[in-house]
Amino acid sequence: MNIFSPVRDPGPVRVVSTPGILGGMPCVSGTRVPAEVIRVSLNAGESKFEIFCAYPYLPMGSVEAVIRWAQESGLDVKIPD
């Protein structure tokens, strides 16, 4: 008998819109963190470190996913150094 439950790989981090979760607002996959919140934080000059400190449950790759989403959506986004 295996006492360890299998860990499911959630796959790549993306920005998703799911009806019924925050009214379909685009969020980081697997969270209820709106992508717009991360985009505004980046444009305010916050570093990736500061964003992850504010939202420690964000999966790795979240900031990059939000940057891709913003660029594909034609939104302004400041890319951190």
C-alpha positions, 0 to 999 in steps of 0.5 A: 500500500502506497502511503504517499499520494501522487503529486499532480503537476499543475502544468505551466502557469498561465493567466486564465479566465474562469466563469464563477471565479472573480466574475471571470476576471483574468487570474493567475492559474491555480489562484484567485490573484487577478493578473491586473493586480500583478501588472499594476504592481510591475508598472509601479516598479515592484520587483518580482521579489516584492510581488512574491513577498506580497503573494507567497502562494503564487506559483513560480513563473506567475510574473512571467505569465502575467507579462506574456498575458499583458503583451498579448492583450496589448496592455502596457507592462513594465518588465522588471530587471 
